[in-house]
Amino acid sequence: MLTIGELASYAGVTVRAVRHYHARGLLPEPERDHSGYRRYGADAVVELIRIRTLAEAGVPLARVRELLRADGQQFDAAVAEIDERLRAEIRERQRHRGRIARLAAGERLALPAEVVDLLDRLRALGVDERIVRAERDGWIPLAAHSPERVPEWVARKREQLADPRFVDFYRTLSLALDRPDEDPALVGLADRLAAYLAWVAQEWGEEYVDDAGLEPPLTRQMDALAFDTVPSARRLVDLLGRRGWTGWTRLERVAPPGAGARPARRRHHDR
C-alpha cells in the first residue's frame, strides 16, 4: 500500500494535485488506516496517471470525469475529438508564430512579399533609408486599399527601376535630403526629373507618367506621408510645378509640352 506522497511520486504529480482530484471527485479517496493515514493501491496509480494525462492534454476536469466513466467506444470517440481540437490549436499557434515572425520582420507585417522585394531592391541600389521608408509608408495604404492592383503596380515599378535614369533620380534625391530648400542640388534635381518625365511622356504617352488611378483623398494621404518622411520632397514638388508638372504620388502635366515636342507614342504599356 502507498502513502499519498508515494502515490503522487509514482504518478508524476504533486500531493496537492492528488488532494485536488479527490475534492473534484475524480479520484476516490480511500479510508484512513489505524494510524490516520490514507493508503492507496496500485489501481490508484493507474487511475491517477489517466487523470493526469487527460488534464495535461487540456481536457477540462469536468470532462475528465466523463471520460473516466465512458466505455471503450465512447472513450475512443472522445479522444479522437480531443485530438482534433488539439490539432486545431496547434495550427492556430503556428499561425500566431507566423504573425510574430512577420512582426519581427517589420515591413513584412503589412506588405506583400513582392513589395518588400522592391524596397530591398531600392536599398541595394544605395537609396537613402528615409526614402525607402517613405516608399514603404506609401505602399501600405495602397496595398490595403487595392490589393488586387498590387501586382500591376509592382510590375510598373520594376520596369522603372530597370531604367538607370529613374534610379539616378532616387540617388540624387538621397544626396539632397539634408540640404536646405535653396540648395542648387534640389533645383538641378527638379530639372533632371522634369526632363525625365517629359521623355517618358513623349516615349510612352502621358497616361503612362501616372496611371495609378488613385482617388484624391488617398493621394493626399500618401503625399503627406512622403513629405513628413522626406521634407525636401515638398520643395521638389514646388520646383517641378515651375517646370510644368504637379503632384508627388500622382504626377500630372500642368503646362503644354514644349514647342517641337513629338506626338506621344503609344506602346504595349498603354491600356
C-alpha positions in Angstrom: 0.0 0.0 0.0 1.2 3.5 -0.8 1.0 6.8 1.1 -0.3 9.9 -0.7 3.3 11.1 -1.2 4.3 7.8 -2.7 1.2 7.8 -5.0 1.9 11.3 -6.2 5.6 10.4 -6.9 4.7 7.3 -8.9 2.1 9.2 -10.9 4.3 12.2 -11.5 2.0 14.8 -9.8 2.1 16.8 -6.6 0.4 15.8 -3.3 -1.7 19.0 -3.7 -2.9 17.7 -7.2 -4.0 14.4 -5.6 -6.0 16.2 -3.0 -7.5 18.5 -5.7 -8.6 15.4 -7.7 -10.1 14.0 -4.5 -12.1 17.2 -4.0 -13.3 17.2 -7.6 -14.5 13.6 -7.3 -12.1 12.3 -9.9 -10.0 10.0 -7.7 -11.7 8.0 -5.0 -10.5 8.9 -1.5 -9.5 5.8 0.5 -10.3 5.2 4.1 -7.6 6.1 6.6 -5.7 3.3 8.4 -5.4 2.9 12.1 -2.6 5.5 12.2 -4.8 8.1 10.4 -3.0 7.9 7.0 -4.6 7.2 3.6 -3.3 4.2 1.9 -3.5 3.6 -1.9 -3.3 0.5 -4.0 -1.7 0.1 -7.5 -5.1 0.7 -9.2 -5.0 4.3 -7.8 -1.6 4.8 -9.5 -3.1 3.8 -12.9 -6.2 5.9 -12.4 -4.2 8.9 -11.3 -1.9 8.6 -14.4 -5.0 8.6 -16.6 -6.4 11.7 -14.9 -3.0 13.5 -15.2 -2.6 12.5 -18.9 -6.1 13.8 -19.8 -5.6 17.0 -17.8 -2.2 17.7 -19.3 -3.8 17.3 -22.8 -6.1 20.2 -21.9 -9.2 18.3 -21.2 -11.4 20.2 -18.7 -11.6 18.3 -15.4 -15.4 18.1 -15.7 -14.8 16.3 -19.0 -12.2 14.1 -17.4 -14.8 12.6 -15.0 -17.0 11.8 -18.0 -14.2 10.1 -19.9 -13.1 8.0 -16.9 -16.6 6.6 -16.7 -17.1 6.1 -20.5 -17.0 2.7 -22.2 -14.3 1.8 -24.8 -16.2 3.1 -27.8 -17.2 6.4 -26.1 -13.7 6.9 -24.8 -12.2 6.4 -28.3 -14.6 8.8 -29.8 -13.9 11.4 -27.1 -10.2 11.0 -27.5 -10.5 11.5 -31.3 -12.5 14.7 -30.7 -9.9 16.0 -28.2 -7.1 15.1 -30.7 -8.7 17.1 -33.4 -9.2 20.0 -31.1 -5.5 19.9 -30.2 -4.6 19.8 -33.8 -6.7 22.9 -34.5 -5.0 24.6 -31.6 -1.6 23.7 -32.9 -2.5 25.1 -36.4 -3.7 28.3 -34.7 -0.5 28.6 -32.7 1.5 28.1 -35.8 -0.4 31.0 -37.4 0.4 33.1 -34.4 4.0 32.2 -34.7 3.9 33.3 -38.4 2.4 36.6 -37.4 5.0 37.1 -34.7 7.7 36.3 -37.2 6.3 38.8 -39.7 6.1 41.4 -36.9 9.8 40.8 -36.1 10.4 41.4 -39.8 8.9 44.9 -39.7 7.5 45.9 -43.0 6.7 42.3 -43.9 3.8 42.5 -41.5 1.8 45.0 -43.6 3.1 44.5 -47.1 3.1 41.7 -49.8 6.3 39.9 -50.4 6.8 41.5 -53.8 6.6 45.0 -52.4 9.2 44.1 -49.7 11.4 42.8 -52.5 11.1 46.2 -54.2 12.1 48.0 -51.0 15.1 45.7 -50.7 16.0 46.5 -54.3 16.0 50.2 -53.5 18.3 49.6 -50.6 20.6 47.5 -52.8 20.7 50.5 -55.2 22.0 52.7 -52.4 18.8 54.7 -51.9 18.7 56.5 -48.5 16.7 54.6 -45.9 14.5 57.6 -45.3 13.3 57.5 -48.9 12.8 53.7 -48.7 10.7 54.4 -45.6 8.6 56.9 -47.5 8.1 54.4 -50.2 7.1 51.8 -47.7 4.6 54.1 -46.0 3.1 54.8 -49.4 2.8 51.2 -50.3 0.9 50.3 -47.1 -2.3 52.2 -47.8 -2.0 51.2 -51.5 -1.9 47.5 -50.7 -4.7 47.9 -48.1 -6.9 49.9 -50.5 -6.5 48.0 -53.7 -4.7 44.7 -53.1 -5.8 43.3 -56.5 -3.7 46.0 -58.2 -0.5 45.5 -56.3 0.9 43.1 -59.0 0.3 45.7 -61.7 1.9 48.5 -59.7 4.9 46.3 -58.7 5.5 45.4 -62.4 5.4 49.1 -63.3 7.9 49.9 -60.5 10.2 47.1 -61.6 10.2 48.5 -65.1 11.0 51.9 -63.8 13.9 50.7 -61.6 15.3 49.0 -64.7 15.9 52.5 -66.2 19.2 54.0 -65.0 17.8 57.5 -65.3 15.0 56.7 -62.9 17.4 55.1 -60.4 19.6 58.2 -60.7 16.7 60.3 -59.6 16.4 58.3 -56.4 20.2 58.6 -55.8 20.2 62.3 -56.4 17.3 62.8 -54.1 19.2 60.8 -51.4 22.0 63.3 -51.7 19.6 66.3 -51.4 17.8 65.1 -48.3 19.7 67.1 -45.7 20.2 70.2 -47.8 18.3 73.5 -47.4 15.4 74.4 -49.7 17.5 76.9 -51.6 20.3 74.4 -52.3 21.1 74.2 -56.0 21.1 70.4 -55.8 17.3 70.5 -55.5 17.0 72.8 -58.4 19.2 70.5 -60.5 17.2 67.5 -59.4 14.0 69.2 -60.4 15.5 69.9 -63.8 16.5 66.3 -64.3 13.2 64.9 -63.0 11.2 67.2 -65.3 13.4 66.2 -68.2 12.9 62.5 -67.3 9.1 62.9 -67.1 9.0 64.8 -70.4 10.9 61.9 -72.0 8.6 59.3 -70.5 5.5 61.2 -71.7 7.0 61.5 -75.2 8.1 57.9 -75.5 5.2 56.1 -73.7 2.4 58.6 -73.6 1.3 61.0 -70.9 -1.0 58.4 -69.4 2.0 56.3 -68.6 3.5 59.0 -66.4 0.9 58.3 -63.8 -2.0 55.9 -64.5 -2.4 54.5 -61.0 -5.9 55.9 -60.9 -5.8 56.8 -57.2 -8.6 58.7 -55.6 -7.7 62.3 -54.4 -8.1 61.6 -50.7 -5.7 58.6 -50.8 -3.3 60.6 -53.0 -3.2 63.5 -50.4 -2.7 61.0 -47.6 0.3 59.4 -49.4 1.7 62.8 -50.3 1.5 63.8 -46.6 3.3 60.6 -45.5 6.1 61.3 -48.1 6.5 65.0 -47.1 6.7 64.0 -43.4 9.4 61.5 -44.0 11.3 63.4 -46.8 10.6 67.1 -46.2 12.7 68.1 -49.2 10.2 66.3 -51.4 7.7 69.2 -50.8 10.3 71.7 -52.1 10.9 69.5 -55.1 7.2 69.4 -55.9 7.2 73.3 -55.9 10.2 73.3 -58.3 8.5 70.8 -60.5 5.4 73.0 -60.7 7.5 75.7 -62.3 8.6 73.1 -64.9 5.2 72.0 -65.9 4.4 69.2 -63.5 2.4 68.9 -60.3 2.0 66.3 -57.7 4.1 63.7 -56.0 2.2 60.5 -55.6 0.1 61.4 -58.7 2.1 63.3 -61.3 0.3 65.4 -63.9 1.4 67.9 -66.5 0.1 71.4 -65.9 1.7 73.1 -68.8 1.6 72.2 -72.5 4.6 70.3 -74.0 7.4 72.5 -75.3 7.5 73.6 -78.8 8.6 70.9 -81.2 7.8 68.0 -79.0 6.9 64.9 -80.9 3.4 63.5 -80.5 3.2 60.9 -77.7 3.8 57.4 -79.0 1.7 54.6 -77.5 3.4 51.2 -76.9 2.3 48.0 -75.4 2.2 49.6 -72.0 -0.9 51.7 -72.9 -4.2 50.4 -71.6 
